[in-house]
Amino acid sequence: MTALRAHLRTLGPAWTHWTALPLILWPLYVLIGRGEIRWEFIALIIVVIGLAFTGPRTRQLYVGLYPLAVVSIVYDAMRFVKNVGITAERIHVCDLRGYELALFGVGSGAHRVTLQDYFLEHHADWADVYFSIPYGTFIFVSMVFAVFLYFRSFVALQRYGWTFLVMNIAAFVTYHLYPAAPPWYYHLTHSCAADLSAHASEASHLANVDRLLGVAYFKSFYGRSADVYGAVPSLHVAYPLLILIEGWVLFGPIRRGLAILFTISMCVAAVYLDHHYLIDVLLGVTYAIVIRFGFRALFARTGQRSGASASEPARTDLVPATVAGEQAG
């Protein structure tokens, strides 16, 4: 025990060790208390313990990734409060569709349709598969980018992580203040009435991808979603845009090109796959830009810059450090 206490003291202040508890206890509650076998929560427990308590370098990565891990817990917990403050009468279905038709509809008169309507009639297997790629990989890409930042700029990693967390919380709050049905819900029900017992759907394009590939990836993924009426704003769009903005000064030409392609593909995919209106996409862009630059200003006031390198002294607490002499990001 003496050796363990000595080891823990090298990792940071005693209070910081307790920060791992929510990331361990919630998965245990789901796995044991609720009897749900979730491989991602098993992996989360192993990764948290390994990073938080192995050594100073792994502890620093734990600190950087901490806000992203919290998002996974908050997202899962949303299923228990998904209808808090929400009634069928408050859910926006046809009025949101009407705004989309007025602002971005194609055609004229009685033949005016949304882009989502158009793509339901004009689609191809290759397009379904291509646009499923950003939808199927965005979580993985977000985590890989965070690890990339760890080796390039720990300050940028902290800023990215806390922006990611606050952006998600802001979106989750919006889902309850302005509950909105995605276009696939209207196309599935052909009704303006909202049903609180409805389940999330992968929609027809992603269902087609599952069929083409002989898997049930998207069906399984959306089967666990608690955000049936969380179309506004589009976080799918906000994630790659945040990566593009935060990584711009650290990326070379090839990585910048890939980040731009990924962001544009996600924006088109959100509309093409029938998951979001263009209104949702634009609001997702707005959330990402406003919150990211809000954190940029906050970090700048405390002496943070995005040019910090991997040679920065290891930080083992959860309080952003002041790093002098870095280039502005």
C-alpha positions as CSV (number, residue, x, y, z in Angstrom):
1,M,0.0,0.0,0.0
2,T,2.9,2.4,0.8
3,A,4.3,1.8,-2.7
4,L,0.9,2.3,-4.3
5,R,0.4,5.6,-2.4
6,A,3.8,6.7,-3.5
7,H,3.0,5.9,-7.1
8,L,-0.3,7.7,-7.0
9,R,1.5,10.8,-5.6
10,T,3.7,10.9,-8.7
11,L,0.6,11.0,-10.9
12,G,-0.9,14.2,-9.5
13,P,-2.9,15.6,-6.6
14,A,-5.0,13.1,-4.6
15,W,-8.4,14.6,-5.7
16,T,-7.6,14.0,-9.4
17,H,-7.6,10.3,-8.9
18,W,-11.3,10.4,-8.0
19,T,-12.1,11.9,-11.4
20,A,-11.9,8.3,-12.9
21,L,-14.8,7.1,-10.7
22,P,-17.6,8.3,-13.0
23,L,-15.9,6.7,-16.0
24,I,-15.7,3.4,-14.2
25,L,-18.8,3.3,-12.1
26,W,-21.3,4.2,-14.9
27,P,-20.0,1.4,-17.2
28,L,-20.2,-1.0,-14.2
29,Y,-23.8,0.0,-13.5
30,V,-24.7,-0.6,-17.2
31,L,-22.8,-3.9,-17.4
32,I,-23.7,-5.4,-14.0
33,G,-26.6,-3.4,-12.6
34,R,-28.6,-3.4,-15.9
35,G,-27.1,-6.6,-17.4
36,E,-26.2,-5.0,-20.7
37,I,-23.2,-6.4,-22.5
38,R,-21.5,-3.4,-24.0
39,W,-18.0,-3.9,-25.4
40,E,-17.4,-0.2,-25.6
41,F,-17.9,0.1,-21.8
42,I,-15.7,-2.8,-21.1
43,A,-13.0,-1.1,-23.2
44,L,-13.6,2.2,-21.4
45,I,-13.0,0.7,-18.0
46,I,-9.7,-0.9,-19.2
47,V,-8.5,2.2,-21.0
48,V,-9.4,4.6,-18.1
49,I,-7.6,2.5,-15.5
50,G,-4.6,1.9,-17.8
51,L,-4.2,5.6,-18.8
52,A,-5.0,7.2,-15.4
53,F,-2.8,5.1,-13.2
54,T,0.1,3.6,-15.2
55,G,2.5,6.5,-15.4
56,P,2.9,10.3,-16.0
57,R,2.8,10.1,-19.8
58,T,-0.3,7.9,-19.9
59,R,-1.8,10.1,-17.2
60,Q,-1.3,13.1,-19.4
61,L,-3.2,11.4,-22.2
62,Y,-5.9,10.5,-19.8
63,V,-6.2,14.2,-18.8
64,G,-6.4,15.2,-22.5
65,L,-9.0,12.6,-23.4
66,Y,-11.1,13.0,-20.2
67,P,-13.8,15.4,-21.7
68,L,-14.3,13.0,-24.6
69,A,-14.8,10.1,-22.2
70,V,-17.3,12.2,-20.2
71,V,-19.3,12.7,-23.4
72,S,-19.8,9.0,-23.8
73,I,-21.2,8.8,-20.2
74,V,-23.5,11.8,-20.7
75,Y,-24.7,10.5,-24.1
76,D,-25.6,7.1,-22.6
77,A,-27.3,8.7,-19.6
78,M,-29.5,10.7,-22.0
79,R,-31.7,7.7,-22.6
80,F,-33.0,8.0,-19.0
81,V,-34.1,11.6,-19.5
82,K,-34.9,11.6,-23.2
83,N,-38.5,12.7,-22.7
84,V,-38.0,15.1,-19.7
85,G,-39.8,18.4,-20.5
86,I,-40.9,17.0,-23.9
87,T,-44.5,16.5,-25.0
88,A,-45.8,15.4,-28.4
89,E,-47.2,18.9,-28.9
90,R,-43.8,20.5,-28.5
91,I,-42.0,18.4,-31.0
92,H,-41.3,20.1,-34.4
93,V,-42.1,17.9,-37.3
94,C,-43.9,19.7,-40.2
95,D,-43.1,23.2,-39.2
96,L,-39.4,22.5,-39.4
97,R,-40.0,20.7,-42.7
98,G,-41.9,23.8,-43.9
99,Y,-39.0,26.1,-43.0
100,E,-36.7,23.7,-45.0
101,L,-39.0,23.8,-48.0
102,A,-39.2,27.6,-47.9
103,L,-35.4,28.2,-47.5
104,F,-33.8,25.3,-49.4
105,G,-36.6,23.5,-51.3
106,V,-36.1,22.6,-55.0
107,G,-38.7,22.8,-57.7
108,S,-41.8,25.1,-57.7
109,G,-45.4,25.2,-56.7
110,A,-47.0,21.9,-55.7
111,H,-43.8,20.1,-57.0
112,R,-41.5,21.8,-54.5
113,V,-39.6,19.2,-52.5
114,T,-36.8,19.2,-49.9
115,L,-33.4,17.8,-50.9
116,Q,-34.1,14.8,-48.7
117,D,-37.3,14.1,-50.7
118,Y,-35.3,14.4,-53.9
119,F,-32.5,12.0,-52.7
120,L,-35.1,9.4,-51.7
121,E,-36.1,9.2,-55.3
122,H,-32.7,9.7,-56.8
123,H,-30.0,7.7,-55.1
124,A,-27.5,5.0,-55.9
125,D,-25.9,2.1,-54.0
126,W,-22.4,3.7,-54.5
127,A,-23.6,7.0,-53.0
128,D,-25.3,5.2,-50.0
129,V,-22.0,3.4,-49.3
130,Y,-19.8,6.4,-49.8
131,F,-21.8,8.7,-47.5
132,S,-22.2,6.0,-44.9
133,I,-18.4,6.2,-44.4
134,P,-18.3,9.5,-42.5
135,Y,-21.4,8.4,-40.6
136,G,-19.9,5.2,-39.6
137,T,-16.4,6.5,-38.6
138,F,-16.9,9.9,-37.0
139,I,-16.5,8.7,-33.5
140,F,-13.3,6.8,-34.4
141,V,-12.0,9.8,-36.3
142,S,-12.7,12.1,-33.4
143,M,-10.7,9.9,-31.0
144,V,-7.8,9.4,-33.4
145,F,-7.6,13.2,-33.9
146,A,-7.4,13.6,-30.1
147,V,-4.5,11.2,-29.9
148,F,-2.8,13.1,-32.8
149,L,-3.1,16.3,-30.8
150,Y,-1.5,14.6,-27.8
151,F,1.7,14.2,-29.8
152,R,1.5,17.6,-31.5
153,S,0.0,20.0,-29.0
154,F,-1.3,19.1,-25.5
155,V,-2.9,22.6,-25.2
156,A,-4.8,22.1,-28.4
157,L,-5.9,18.7,-27.2
158,Q,-7.3,20.2,-24.0
159,R,-9.0,22.9,-25.9
160,Y,-10.5,20.4,-28.4
161,G,-11.6,18.1,-25.6
162,W,-13.4,20.7,-23.5
163,T,-14.9,22.3,-26.7
164,F,-16.2,18.8,-27.7
165,L,-17.8,18.3,-24.3
166,V,-19.5,21.7,-24.1
167,M,-20.6,21.5,-27.7
168,N,-22.3,18.1,-27.0
169,I,-23.9,19.4,-23.8
170,A,-25.2,22.5,-25.6
171,A,-26.7,20.3,-28.3
172,F,-28.3,17.9,-25.7
173,V,-29.9,20.9,-24.0
174,T,-31.2,22.2,-27.3
175,Y,-32.8,18.8,-28.0
176,H,-35.0,19.4,-25.0
177,L,-35.6,23.1,-25.6
178,Y,-36.4,22.6,-29.3
179,P,-37.2,18.9,-29.9
180,A,-37.2,18.3,-33.6
181,A,-37.9,15.3,-35.8
182,P,-35.4,14.3,-38.5
183,P,-36.6,14.1,-42.1
184,W,-36.6,10.3,-42.0
185,Y,-39.3,10.4,-39.3
186,Y,-41.6,12.4,-41.6
187,H,-40.9,10.0,-44.5
188,L,-41.4,7.0,-42.3
189,T,-44.7,8.1,-40.8
190,H,-46.0,10.5,-43.4
191,S,-47.5,12.4,-40.4
192,C,-47.0,15.7,-38.6
193,A,-47.8,14.1,-35.3
194,A,-44.9,13.1,-33.0
195,D,-44.9,9.8,-31.1
196,L,-42.9,9.8,-27.9
197,S,-42.6,6.0,-28.0
198,A,-40.9,6.1,-31.4
199,H,-37.4,4.6,-31.8
200,A,-34.5,6.0,-33.7
201,S,-34.0,4.6,-37.2
202,E,-30.9,4.4,-39.5
203,A,-33.3,5.4,-42.3
204,S,-33.5,3.8,-45.7
205,H,-30.1,4.7,-47.2
206,L,-28.1,3.3,-44.2
207,A,-30.4,0.3,-44.0
208,N,-29.5,-0.3,-47.7
209,V,-25.8,-0.2,-46.8
210,D,-26.3,-2.8,-44.0
211,R,-28.1,-4.9,-46.6
212,L,-25.3,-4.5,-49.2
213,L,-22.6,-5.3,-46.8
214,G,-24.5,-8.1,-45.0
215,V,-24.1,-6.5,-41.6
216,A,-26.4,-4.8,-39.1
217,Y,-23.9,-2.0,-38.0
218,F,-26.1,1.0,-38.5
219,K,-29.3,-0.7,-37.3
220,S,-27.5,-1.7,-34.1
221,F,-26.0,1.8,-33.7
222,Y,-29.2,3.7,-34.1
223,G,-31.1,1.1,-32.1
224,R,-29.4,2.3,-29.0
225,S,-29.9,6.0,-29.7
226,A,-32.0,8.0,-27.3
227,D,-32.2,11.1,-29.6
228,V,-35.2,10.4,-31.8
229,Y,-36.1,14.1,-31.7
230,G,-32.5,15.5,-31.5
231,A,-32.1,16.6,-35.1
232,V,-31.3,20.3,-34.3
233,P,-28.4,20.9,-34.4
234,S,-26.5,18.3,-36.3
235,L,-23.6,17.1,-34.2
236,H,-22.5,14.8,-37.1
237,V,-21.5,18.0,-38.9
238,A,-20.1,19.8,-35.9
239,Y,-17.5,17.0,-35.1
240,P,-15.5,17.1,-38.4
241,L,-15.7,20.9,-38.6
242,L,-14.2,21.1,-35.1
243,I,-11.4,18.7,-36.2
244,L,-10.8,20.9,-39.3
245,I,-10.7,24.1,-37.4
246,E,-8.6,22.8,-34.5
247,G,-6.2,20.9,-36.7
248,W,-5.7,23.5,-39.4
249,V,-2.4,24.9,-38.1
250,L,-1.1,21.5,-37.2
251,F,-2.0,19.7,-40.4
252,G,0.1,19.5,-43.5
253,P,-1.4,19.9,-47.0
254,I,-2.5,16.2,-47.2
255,R,-4.1,16.1,-43.8
256,R,-5.8,19.4,-44.5
257,G,-7.2,18.1,-47.8
258,L,-8.5,15.0,-46.0
259,A,-10.1,17.0,-43.2
260,I,-11.8,19.3,-45.8
261,L,-13.0,16.2,-47.7
262,F,-14.3,14.6,-44.5
263,T,-16.1,17.7,-43.4
264,I,-17.8,18.3,-46.8
265,S,-18.7,14.6,-47.1
266,M,-20.3,14.7,-43.7
267,C,-22.3,17.8,-44.5
268,V,-23.7,16.2,-47.7
269,A,-24.2,12.9,-46.0
270,A,-26.3,14.4,-43.3
271,V,-28.8,15.6,-46.0
272,Y,-28.4,12.8,-48.5
273,L,-28.9,10.0,-45.8
274,D,-32.2,11.7,-44.7
275,H,-30.9,12.4,-41.2
276,H,-30.9,16.1,-41.2
277,Y,-32.3,19.2,-42.9
278,L,-29.9,21.9,-44.2
279,I,-31.2,24.0,-41.3
280,D,-29.8,21.4,-38.8
281,V,-26.5,21.4,-40.7
282,L,-26.1,25.1,-40.6
283,L,-26.9,25.2,-36.9
284,G,-24.4,22.4,-36.3
285,V,-21.7,24.5,-38.0
286,T,-22.7,27.5,-35.9
287,Y,-22.4,25.6,-32.6
288,A,-19.0,24.3,-33.6
289,I,-17.6,27.6,-34.6
290,V,-19.1,29.7,-31.7
291,I,-18.1,27.3,-29.0
292,R,-14.6,26.5,-30.4
293,F,-13.7,30.2,-30.7
294,G,-15.2,30.9,-27.3
295,F,-12.7,28.3,-25.8
296,R,-9.9,29.8,-28.0
297,A,-10.5,33.2,-26.3
298,L,-10.7,31.6,-22.9
299,F,-7.5,29.6,-23.3
300,A,-5.8,32.7,-24.8
301,R,-6.7,34.7,-21.6
302,T,-5.0,32.1,-19.5
303,G,-1.9,32.0,-21.6
304,Q,-2.8,29.0,-23.7
305,R,-1.7,28.8,-27.4
306,S,-2.2,26.0,-29.9
307,G,1.4,25.7,-30.9
308,A,2.5,23.8,-27.8
309,S,4.5,20.7,-28.7
310,A,4.8,17.2,-27.2
311,S,7.9,18.5,-25.3
312,E,5.6,20.4,-22.9
313,P,6.0,19.3,-19.3
314,A,3.5,16.5,-18.5
315,R,0.3,17.7,-16.9
316,T,-1.3,15.1,-14.6
317,D,-4.2,17.2,-13.2
318,L,-7.4,18.3,-14.9
319,V,-6.6,22.0,-14.7
320,P,-5.3,23.7,-18.0
321,A,-1.7,24.8,-17.7
322,T,-0.3,28.2,-18.8
323,V,2.3,27.6,-21.5
324,A,4.4,30.5,-22.5
325,G,6.3,31.2,-25.7
326,E,3.9,29.3,-28.0
327,Q,2.8,30.4,-31.4
328,A,-0.9,31.5,-31.7
329,G,-3.4,29.1,-33.2
